[in-house]
Amino acid sequence: MNKLLLIIRREYLTRVTRRSFILATLLTPLAFAVFFIVVGFIFSYESDDEMVVAVIDEGGILAEKRQMKDEKRLFFKQVPYSLDSARVAVKRKEFVGILQIPPLQDVMDRNQTIYYYAEEQLPLDIQFQIQEKVSRLIRDYKIEQLAFDKERLEALETRVVLEPEPLEEDGEDASQLTGAISAAIGGIMGFTMYLTIFIYGMMIMRSVMEEKTNRIVEVMISSVKPFQLMLGKIIGVGGVGLTQVAVWAILIPLISFLVNLFFGFNSSIPELDADARIDPEDMEMLMALAYTEIANINWWVILPLFIFYFLGGYFLYSSLFAAVGSAMGDDLGEGQSLTIPITIPVILAVYIMMKAIQAPNSSLAVFSSIFPLFAPIVMPARLAFNPPLWEILLSVLVVGLTSVFFVWLSGRIYRVGILMYGKKVTFKELFKWMLSRG
């Protein structure tokens, strides 16, 4: 036990005290902050040039009550002259382009083509704005021509909201907001597991390969058992990962808050069209409901289970990565094929997790929550949806036993592969090492 603790301490301290680890841990949140600042400036950047577009209304679509509304630095001016005269005005730089609205051949026709003439192409967002504006103007024109009541027609457009309700009065409420929040929490947990398994599993594999290549492991094996060395490396590197994640969990929200406080990119988000704007009171009410839903989630169940699946998935996959690292030789290309059986279940689990968020009680989601290679990623994503207790208990039992089994199985591969040099290892060789005695 003392030797195992010494190995864990060595693996942890040698990595945590490295300058590269300290710089990566501290600079990564700053790099994210710089990235978001740059992205914020990019999306908040607006050209200072004013664009004046000449509008030729050949079909009489525009009227006193129907005009092309100006936008920021985008202005429309209806001109009475012909297209050729407007071309001359564009060449004299009076306008940036010409918007031609041909007459409607039939008010019952649902398709209409308008034309824009300019030396430079319009940005896509402005194209969509112009199309939407003209479409609404033509709609109003058709209503007038057909002598319809506009208010009555608008009353036909009904926005339907489906609000799920429990079957029994005292049943569990399951609103759309609850489902959205649960999906977000599940996705964050699932992707956290995915990144952790890959990043720190690969870190363990590279560490084992380096010690094997440098022959350092030969000295260490003389003092400790191979299984203790592998287990100590897994726990030590896991502690490094938890330390890094803990620091990031503190710094990233803090830096994000400071970035929003000083730069205020939220206020620079482009507004939607007038009809699509959200009432501030509705937004405040929505945010209050969201906070209430988040507070009502069973965090006292989700967080301990998430830690369990985090540890179970980490030990399961990191032990396999350690076994593969011990079997690899100097040629990394030859050993990459050994990592494929490990990475495929992880990638499949991510795709299943995304499907499980949409249908948390489907047969695929239930099976994947119990299957040990998928459960560490899929089950945390389902926890916010309150799966049945028997599924959670069965999944916990399967993941716990499977993690212990894979650590033991990887230890049998590790004790043989770590001292083997100059030989290309195949899956057949790995199977023999699992069954060998010693």
Helices and strands as residue ranges (DSSP letters): H 2-16, H 19-44, E 51-57, E 74-78, H 83-91, E 97-101, E 115-117, H 124-145, H 150-155, H 176-213, H 216-221, H 226-263, G 265-268, G 274-276, H 280-296, H 299-327, H 332-358, H 363-370, H 375-382, G 383-385, H 389-417, H 427-435
